[in-house]
Amino acid sequence: MPQPDRSTIDPPHTTTTQPDMRAVVGTDDILLVTLDTLRYDVARELAAAGRIPNLARHLPGGCWEERHAPGSFTYASHQAILAGFLPTPVGQGPHPRLFAAEFGGSESTAERTFVFSESNLVAGLDGAGYHTACIGGVGFFNRRGALGSVLPGLFAEAHWSPELGVTSPTSFESQVNLAERIVRDLPAERRLFLFVNVSALHQPNWFHTEGGTVEAGDSRATHAAALEYVDRHIGRLFDAMSSRRRCFAIVCSDHGTAYGEDGYTGHRLGHPVVWTVPYAHFFLQGPE
């Protein structure tokens, strides 16, 4: 089974500094951005080519870290991520986690891990005094039925509308506008955990290329164009989240997707382009 093409990119970047999350939680605001469906190979190529400058300037060493997704589609992966199981570093572990629920015998709970007694990270941060807010993107956050209400139901505040969803060519701009409003309306002394599920990478994404048509459909190139679109607007999200105090940010994919590799299209399947994802965490410095 062929691996993603690395012929035009730098060697894999696999090391990220582990901050002391016991000190971060309760002090900093926290931002979690899932770039839904983003492939590692595409993300890395665009960073190396200078095509996503607003993201790349925050990536440690200018590179995405290569990780393995905890699930092959949105619902499964986000159930894990929102329980503290972020994408796993490549190579044999155990790999210390940033967040972990109390669980006897956990080999990935370490000295610098923020440990919570609740069943999920959102409740754990709520218990630590955070206002928890979700800006949904794909259908699993649309609250139009019982299944689409599970993930947003974890948060004190949750938003979804068609303008934020996969069929909107301006979905991420709308999500950032909403994030700015959430930050602006929250009392300055209240800590914020903001989760944004970015829908722009998910199919359909053909409309992010000039001249793209529904007949031509989605491709690896339109997937890349969607990431460039996100990059043009993500600086506003970072600025908003660091406008009150320092913010600890996690930006990652929940899973990748296939565009014909080995005859596969889409995700919820076991293929390297689905389980290999980009990851980064970093601090956004607050006002002086």
C-alpha positions in Angstrom: 0.0 0.0 0.0 1.8 3.2 -1.1 2.5 6.0 1.4 1.8 9.7 0.8 4.3 11.2 -1.6 7.1 12.9 0.4 9.3 13.6 -2.6 8.9 17.4 -2.5 8.7 18.0 1.2 11.1 18.0 4.2 11.7 15.0 6.4 8.9 14.3 8.8 8.8 16.5 11.9 7.9 14.4 14.9 9.0 16.3 18.0 6.8 18.8 19.9 7.7 20.3 23.3 5.4 19.2 26.0 4.3 22.2 28.1 3.2 21.8 31.7 -0.5 21.7 31.2 -1.1 21.8 35.0 0.2 25.4 34.8 -1.5 26.3 31.5 -5.0 25.3 32.7 -6.5 28.0 34.9 -4.0 30.6 33.6 -4.3 30.7 29.8 -7.2 30.7 27.4 -7.3 27.5 25.3 -8.1 27.1 21.6 -8.7 23.8 19.9 -9.1 23.9 16.1 -9.8 20.7 14.2 -9.2 21.2 10.4 -11.7 18.6 9.5 -10.5 16.0 6.9 -7.1 17.7 6.4 -4.4 15.3 5.0 -0.9 15.4 6.4 0.8 15.3 3.1 -1.1 18.2 1.7 -0.6 20.3 4.8 3.1 19.6 4.9 3.6 20.4 1.2 1.8 23.7 1.5 3.8 24.7 4.6 7.1 23.9 2.9 6.1 25.8 -0.3 5.1 28.9 1.7 1.5 28.7 0.7 0.0 28.8 4.3 2.1 31.6 5.9 -0.3 32.5 8.7 -0.3 28.9 9.9 3.3 28.2 9.2 4.6 31.1 11.3 3.2 29.4 14.4 4.2 25.8 13.6 7.2 24.7 15.8 10.1 24.9 13.4 7.8 25.9 10.6 6.6 22.3 10.2 3.6 20.3 11.0 4.1 17.3 13.3 3.1 13.9 11.7 0.6 12.1 13.9 -1.9 9.3 13.7 -5.6 10.1 14.0 -7.6 8.5 16.8 -10.4 7.8 14.4 -11.1 7.5 10.7 -14.1 9.8 10.6 -15.3 12.9 12.4 -17.6 11.4 15.1 -15.2 8.7 16.3 -12.2 11.0 16.2 -13.8 13.9 18.1 -15.2 11.6 20.7 -11.6 10.7 21.4 -10.1 14.2 21.0 -12.7 15.7 23.4 -11.8 13.0 25.9 -8.2 14.1 25.8 -6.9 11.6 23.2 -5.4 14.0 20.7 -3.7 12.5 17.5 -0.9 10.3 18.6 2.8 11.0 17.7 4.3 8.6 15.2 6.7 6.0 16.6 6.4 3.7 19.6 5.0 5.2 22.8 3.8 5.7 25.4 3.5 9.4 24.4 2.6 11.7 27.3 -0.7 13.4 26.8 -1.6 17.1 27.4 -5.0 16.2 29.0 -6.2 13.0 30.5 -9.2 11.8 32.5 -8.4 9.9 35.7 -8.0 6.3 34.6 -6.1 3.6 36.5 -3.1 2.2 34.7 -2.9 4.9 32.0 0.5 4.8 30.5 0.2 8.2 28.7 -0.7 10.2 31.8 2.5 12.0 32.8 3.8 14.6 35.3 2.9 17.5 33.0 -0.6 16.2 32.0 -3.7 18.1 33.2 -5.7 15.3 34.8 -9.5 15.8 35.3 -12.0 13.6 37.1 -14.8 14.2 34.6 -15.5 11.9 31.6 -14.4 14.4 29.0 -12.1 17.4 28.5 -14.9 19.9 28.1 -16.4 19.1 31.4 -12.9 19.0 33.0 -12.2 22.5 31.8 -15.6 23.7 32.9 -14.8 22.3 36.3 -11.6 24.3 36.2 -13.6 27.5 35.7 -13.6 27.8 31.9 -16.4 29.0 29.7 -16.7 26.3 27.1 -17.8 27.2 23.6 -18.2 25.2 20.4 -18.3 26.5 16.8 -19.5 23.6 14.8 -18.7 22.9 11.1 -19.6 19.5 9.7 -22.9 17.7 10.2 -22.0 16.0 13.5 -22.3 19.4 15.1 -25.5 20.6 13.4 -27.8 19.8 16.4 -30.5 18.7 13.9 -31.0 15.4 15.5 -29.9 13.3 18.4 -26.6 12.2 16.9 -25.7 15.7 15.7 -26.3 17.0 19.3 -23.9 14.7 21.1 -20.7 16.6 20.6 -22.0 20.1 20.8 -24.0 19.1 23.8 -20.7 18.8 25.8 -20.3 22.6 25.7 -21.9 25.4 27.7 -22.3 27.3 24.4 -22.6 25.7 21.0 -23.3 27.1 17.5 -24.0 25.7 14.1 -25.8 27.1 11.0 -25.6 26.4 7.3 -23.3 29.4 6.9 -20.7 27.5 9.1 -21.2 24.2 7.2 -19.6 22.2 4.5 -21.6 23.7 1.6 -20.7 27.3 2.3 -17.8 28.8 0.4 -17.3 31.3 3.2 -17.8 29.0 6.1 -14.5 29.7 7.9 -14.9 33.5 7.6 -18.3 33.1 9.3 -16.8 30.9 12.0 -14.1 33.5 12.7 -16.7 36.2 12.9 -18.6 34.2 15.5 -15.4 33.5 17.5 -14.6 37.2 17.6 -18.1 37.8 19.0 -17.7 35.1 21.7 -14.4 36.5 22.8 -15.8 40.1 22.8 -18.9 39.2 24.9 -17.1 37.1 27.5 -16.2 38.9 30.8 -12.5 39.7 30.7 -11.7 37.7 33.9 -13.4 34.5 32.6 -11.1 31.9 31.0 -12.3 30.6 27.7 -12.0 27.2 26.0 -13.0 27.6 22.4 -13.4 24.7 20.1 -13.7 25.3 16.3 -14.5 22.5 13.9 -13.4 23.9 10.5 -15.6 22.5 7.7 -13.9 24.1 4.7 -11.6 21.1 3.9 -14.4 18.6 4.0 -16.1 17.7 0.8 -17.4 19.5 -1.2 -14.4 21.8 -1.5 -14.3 22.2 -5.3 -15.5 25.8 -5.0 -12.3 26.9 -3.4 -10.5 26.8 -6.7 -11.0 29.4 -9.5 -13.1 27.9 -12.2 -14.0 24.8 -10.1 -17.3 23.1 -10.9 -19.5 20.6 -9.2 -19.1 18.4 -12.3 -15.3 18.4 -12.0 -15.7 17.7 -8.3 -13.2 17.6 -5.5 -9.5 16.6 -5.8 -6.3 16.8 -3.9 -5.8 20.3 -5.5 -9.1 21.6 -4.3 -8.4 20.2 -0.9 -5.1 22.2 -0.9 -7.0 25.3 -2.1 -9.4 25.0 0.8 -6.4 25.0 3.3 -5.1 28.1 1.6 -8.5 29.7 2.1 -8.5 28.8 5.8 -5.0 30.2 6.1 -6.1 33.6 4.7 -8.5 34.1 7.7 -7.0 32.1 10.6 -4.9 35.1 11.7 -8.1 36.8 12.9 -9.0 33.8 15.0 -5.5 33.8 16.6 -5.7 37.5 17.2 -9.1 37.3 18.9 -8.0 34.4 21.1 -4.9 36.2 22.3 -6.5 39.6 22.7 -7.3 39.1 26.4 -4.3 37.0 27.7 -1.9 34.3 26.5 -3.7 31.5 24.7 -2.6 27.9 24.3 -3.6 26.7 20.8 -3.9 23.2 19.4 -4.4 23.0 15.6 -4.8 19.5 14.1 -6.8 17.3 11.7 -9.2 14.7 13.0 -8.6 12.4 10.0 -7.5 12.6 6.3 -9.4 11.6 3.2 -8.6 9.7 0.0 -8.8 11.1 -3.6 -8.4 7.8 -5.5 -5.4 6.3 -3.8 -5.5 2.6 -4.2 -9.0 3.0 -5.6 -10.3 4.6 -2.4 -12.3 7.8 -2.1 -13.4 9.5 1.1 -12.7 8.3 4.7 -14.0 6.0 7.4 -11.6 3.5 6.0 -8.1 2.3 6.9 -5.5 3.9 4.6 -2.4 6.0 5.3 -3.9 9.2 3.8 -6.8 8.8 6.3 -5.0 7.9 9.5 -1.9 10.2 8.9 -2.7 13.8 10.1 -1.0 17.1 10.8 -0.7 18.4 14.3 0.7 21.4 16.2 0.4 23.1 19.5 1.9 26.5 20.4 1.3 29.6 22.5 -0.3 32.8 21.2 1.2 35.6 23.2 -1.3 38.0 24.8 -1.3 41.7 25.0 1.7 43.4 26.7 
